[in-house]
Amino acid sequence: MKLNFFKYHGTGNDFILIDSRKKKIIKEHSFFKKLCDRHFGIGADGIIFIQNDSTSDFYMQYHNSDGKESTMCGNGGRCAIFFAKKLGIIPNNNQEENKTYFRAIDGYHYGSIIKNNKNNNNNFVSLSLLNVKKNEIEIHPKHIFLNTGSPHHIIFVKNVNKIDVYKEGRKIRFQNPYLKKGVNVNFVEILENNILQIRTYERGVENETLSCGTGITASVISAYKMNKISYMKKIIVKTLGGNLWVSLQETKNEYKNINLTGPVQFIFEGFIEIK
């Protein structure tokens, strides 16, 4: 059986996307891990399956590159939105903005595609993330912990480019209290004009990735919480794979209307034989 797949990336965070609305791909975690292998497979940070959903436009099922189904992926969600347009789930019309409403493992999300007239292959995609309650943000002497669809450990540093992200991130990812489920580790530097520069060690990938959407969002919220940045409508975030921005609103008890926006690019389409 030939499996048709598509490859996309959001600021360097790359994914294999598969349309499984007609037939679900039921395989062991080792099979998905092999597909993500950069030497013996297609190569990706994760796999996303687009499935039918009775209560929304589609369901996004996400697996990390270790093959295991994981929590919400921000850049993966943005790529899923763009892929949904290709599949016709989002009408391909001439509107300036195409919108969708879909479900992931953590709940429902809104998404929109903002057309780029200069290059239709590289559009800006915006994804809404779930509200974050202030009383669920853990402030520790040397780090902040919060969940933005995935769990994140935030450390503010003076020079993020000097950090050995693999070594330091891996050390934290496997320590207590994260030993059982693991955590994503974000090293954050505050630049001038409320700009953040972030590098992330991702669990499941078990390495530094070029960008992490939920980590970017968690880092911006943490910076607000600790008064390291002032309120602006859009916060620019620099990653190794490119720039994104985060917008949100703060209320007495929570952060809401959280949106992650940035470019998404189609890389290639292919087929792989599966048994």
C-alpha positions as CSV (number, residue, x, y, z in Angstrom):
1,M,0.0,0.0,0.0
2,K,1.3,3.4,-1.0
3,L,0.9,6.2,1.6
4,N,0.7,9.7,0.2
5,F,2.3,12.3,2.5
6,F,3.1,16.0,2.5
7,K,6.0,17.8,4.1
8,Y,5.5,21.3,5.6
9,H,7.5,23.5,8.0
10,G,6.7,26.4,10.3
11,T,9.8,28.4,10.9
12,G,12.0,25.3,10.6
13,N,9.8,23.1,12.7
14,D,9.0,20.4,10.1
15,F,6.2,17.9,9.9
16,I,4.9,15.0,7.8
17,L,1.2,15.6,7.1
18,I,-1.2,12.8,6.1
19,D,-4.8,12.9,5.1
20,S,-6.4,10.1,7.0
21,R,-10.1,11.2,6.7
22,K,-11.0,8.1,4.6
23,K,-8.8,5.5,6.2
24,K,-6.9,5.8,9.5
25,I,-3.3,4.6,9.5
26,I,-3.1,2.1,12.4
27,K,0.6,1.4,13.1
28,E,3.0,0.9,16.1
29,H,4.9,3.9,17.4
30,S,8.0,2.4,15.9
31,F,6.6,2.9,12.4
32,F,5.9,6.6,12.9
33,K,9.4,6.9,14.5
34,K,10.9,5.4,11.4
35,L,9.1,7.9,9.1
36,C,10.5,10.8,11.1
37,D,14.0,9.4,11.0
38,R,16.2,11.9,9.0
39,H,18.5,9.1,7.8
40,F,16.2,6.1,7.2
41,G,12.8,7.8,6.7
42,I,11.2,10.9,5.4
43,G,12.6,13.1,8.3
44,A,10.6,15.4,10.5
45,D,10.0,16.7,14.0
46,G,6.6,15.0,14.0
47,I,3.7,13.5,12.1
48,I,0.2,15.0,11.8
49,F,-2.9,13.1,10.8
50,I,-5.9,15.0,9.6
51,Q,-9.1,13.2,10.5
52,N,-12.8,13.8,10.3
53,D,-14.4,15.4,13.3
54,S,-18.2,15.6,14.0
55,T,-17.9,18.9,15.9
56,S,-15.4,20.9,13.9
57,D,-13.7,21.1,10.5
58,F,-11.2,18.4,11.3
59,Y,-9.3,16.6,14.1
60,M,-5.5,17.0,14.3
61,Q,-3.7,14.0,15.7
62,Y,0.0,14.7,16.5
63,H,2.9,12.3,17.1
64,N,6.4,13.4,18.1
65,S,9.4,12.1,16.2
66,D,9.7,9.4,18.8
67,G,6.5,8.0,17.4
68,K,4.3,8.6,20.4
69,E,1.1,10.6,20.3
70,S,1.8,13.9,22.1
71,T,0.2,17.0,23.4
72,M,-0.6,20.1,21.3
73,C,2.0,21.4,18.9
74,G,1.7,25.1,18.0
75,N,3.7,25.1,14.7
76,G,2.2,21.7,13.8
77,G,-1.2,23.3,14.3
78,R,-0.3,26.1,11.9
79,C,0.9,23.6,9.3
80,A,-2.3,21.6,9.8
81,I,-4.3,24.7,9.0
82,F,-2.4,25.3,5.8
83,F,-2.7,21.6,4.8
84,A,-6.4,21.7,5.5
85,K,-6.7,24.4,2.9
86,K,-4.9,22.3,0.3
87,L,-7.4,19.4,1.1
88,G,-10.3,21.7,0.5
89,I,-11.5,21.6,4.1
90,I,-10.9,25.4,4.2
91,P,-12.5,26.8,1.0
92,N,-9.9,28.0,-1.5
93,N,-11.4,31.4,-2.3
94,N,-10.2,34.9,-2.9
95,Q,-10.8,36.2,0.5
96,E,-7.9,37.9,2.2
97,E,-8.3,35.6,5.2
98,N,-9.4,32.0,5.3
99,K,-10.6,30.7,8.6
100,T,-11.1,27.3,10.3
101,Y,-12.2,25.7,13.5
102,F,-10.6,22.4,14.5
103,R,-10.0,20.1,17.4
104,A,-6.7,18.8,18.8
105,I,-5.9,16.7,21.9
106,D,-6.2,19.7,24.2
107,G,-9.5,21.0,22.8
108,Y,-10.7,23.4,20.1
109,H,-8.7,26.0,18.2
110,Y,-9.4,28.7,15.6
111,G,-7.0,29.3,12.7
112,S,-6.7,31.6,9.8
113,I,-4.5,31.9,6.7
114,I,-3.4,35.4,5.7
115,K,-2.6,35.5,2.1
116,N,0.9,36.6,0.9
117,N,0.5,38.0,-2.6
118,K,4.2,37.8,-3.3
119,N,4.5,34.1,-2.6
120,N,1.5,31.9,-2.4
121,N,3.7,29.0,-1.2
122,N,4.7,30.8,1.9
123,N,1.7,32.2,3.8
124,F,1.2,33.6,7.3
125,V,-0.9,31.3,9.4
126,S,-2.4,32.3,12.8
127,L,-3.4,29.8,15.5
128,S,-5.4,30.4,18.6
129,L,-4.3,28.6,21.8
130,L,-6.3,27.9,24.9
131,N,-6.5,30.4,27.8
132,V,-3.9,30.2,30.5
133,K,-5.0,30.7,34.1
134,K,-2.7,32.8,36.2
135,N,-3.0,30.6,39.2
136,E,-1.7,27.6,37.2
137,I,1.6,29.3,36.4
138,E,4.3,28.1,38.7
139,I,7.0,30.7,39.6
140,H,10.2,29.2,40.9
141,P,13.5,30.9,41.9
142,K,15.2,30.0,38.7
143,H,12.4,29.1,36.3
144,I,8.7,29.3,35.4
145,F,6.5,26.4,34.6
146,L,3.2,26.6,32.6
147,N,1.2,24.7,30.1
148,T,0.1,26.2,26.8
149,G,-1.2,23.0,25.3
150,S,2.2,21.3,26.1
151,P,4.2,21.7,29.4
152,H,7.1,24.2,29.3
153,H,10.0,25.0,31.6
154,I,11.1,28.6,31.0
155,I,14.6,30.0,31.9
156,F,15.5,33.6,31.3
157,V,19.2,34.0,30.2
158,K,21.5,36.9,29.3
159,N,23.0,35.4,26.1
160,V,20.9,32.6,24.6
161,N,23.4,31.9,21.8
162,K,26.0,30.7,24.3
163,I,23.7,28.1,25.8
164,D,24.3,24.4,25.1
165,V,20.6,23.7,24.6
166,Y,21.0,20.0,24.0
167,K,23.1,19.4,27.1
168,E,21.3,21.8,29.5
169,G,17.8,21.1,28.2
170,R,18.2,17.3,28.3
171,K,19.4,17.6,31.9
172,I,16.2,19.4,32.9
173,R,13.9,17.4,30.7
174,F,14.8,14.1,32.5
175,Q,15.0,15.5,36.1
176,N,12.3,15.5,38.8
177,P,9.5,16.4,38.8
178,Y,9.4,15.9,35.0
179,L,10.9,12.4,35.0
180,K,7.7,10.6,34.1
181,K,6.1,12.8,31.4
182,G,9.0,15.0,30.5
183,V,9.0,18.7,29.7
184,N,10.0,21.1,27.0
185,V,12.8,23.5,28.1
186,N,13.0,27.0,26.7
187,F,15.9,29.4,27.1
188,V,14.8,33.0,26.6
189,E,16.7,36.2,26.1
190,I,14.9,39.6,26.2
191,L,16.2,41.9,23.5
192,E,15.4,45.5,22.9
193,N,11.9,46.7,22.1
194,N,10.1,43.8,23.8
195,I,11.6,41.3,21.3
196,L,12.3,37.8,22.6
197,Q,14.9,35.3,21.3
198,I,14.2,31.7,22.2
199,R,15.8,28.3,21.8
200,T,14.0,25.1,22.8
201,Y,14.8,21.6,23.7
202,E,11.7,19.5,22.8
203,R,10.7,16.3,24.5
204,G,9.8,13.6,22.1
205,V,12.2,15.0,19.6
206,E,14.9,14.8,22.3
207,N,16.9,17.6,20.8
208,E,16.8,21.3,20.0
209,T,14.3,22.2,17.3
210,L,14.5,25.3,15.1
211,S,11.2,26.6,16.6
212,C,8.5,25.6,19.1
213,G,5.1,27.3,18.9
214,T,3.7,26.4,22.3
215,G,7.2,27.2,23.8
216,I,7.2,30.6,22.2
217,T,3.8,31.3,23.6
218,A,4.7,30.1,27.0
219,S,7.8,32.3,27.0
220,V,5.9,35.4,26.0
221,I,3.4,34.8,28.8
222,S,6.2,34.2,31.3
223,A,7.9,37.4,30.3
224,Y,4.6,39.3,30.8
225,K,4.1,37.6,34.1
226,M,7.6,38.6,35.4
227,N,7.3,42.2,34.0
228,K,10.2,41.6,31.7
229,I,8.3,43.0,28.7
230,S,5.5,45.7,28.6
231,Y,2.1,45.2,27.0
232,M,2.0,45.4,23.2
233,K,-0.5,44.1,20.7
234,K,2.1,41.9,19.0
235,I,5.3,40.5,20.5
236,I,8.0,39.5,18.0
237,V,9.8,36.3,18.8
238,K,13.1,35.3,17.1
239,T,13.9,31.6,16.7
240,L,16.6,29.7,14.8
241,G,14.1,29.0,12.1
242,G,12.7,32.5,11.7
243,N,10.4,35.1,13.3
244,L,6.9,34.7,14.7
245,W,4.7,36.9,16.8
246,V,2.3,36.4,19.7
247,S,-0.7,38.5,20.6
248,L,-2.9,38.1,23.8
249,Q,-5.1,39.8,26.3
250,E,-4.6,39.9,30.0
251,T,-7.5,39.8,32.5
252,K,-7.5,39.6,36.3
253,N,-7.4,35.8,36.3
254,E,-6.0,34.6,33.0
255,Y,-4.4,35.3,29.6
256,K,-6.8,34.9,26.8
257,N,-7.3,35.5,23.0
258,I,-3.8,34.0,22.6
259,N,-2.7,33.8,19.0
260,L,0.5,32.5,17.4
261,T,1.3,33.8,13.9
262,G,4.1,33.2,11.5
263,P,5.0,31.7,8.1
264,V,4.2,28.2,6.9
265,Q,5.8,26.7,3.8
266,F,5.1,23.6,1.8
267,I,8.3,21.6,1.1
268,F,7.3,18.6,-1.0
269,E,4.9,15.8,-1.6
270,G,5.7,12.1,-1.8
271,F,4.7,8.4,-1.5
272,I,6.0,5.7,0.7
273,E,5.3,2.0,0.6
274,I,3.8,0.6,3.8
275,K,3.1,-3.0,4.7
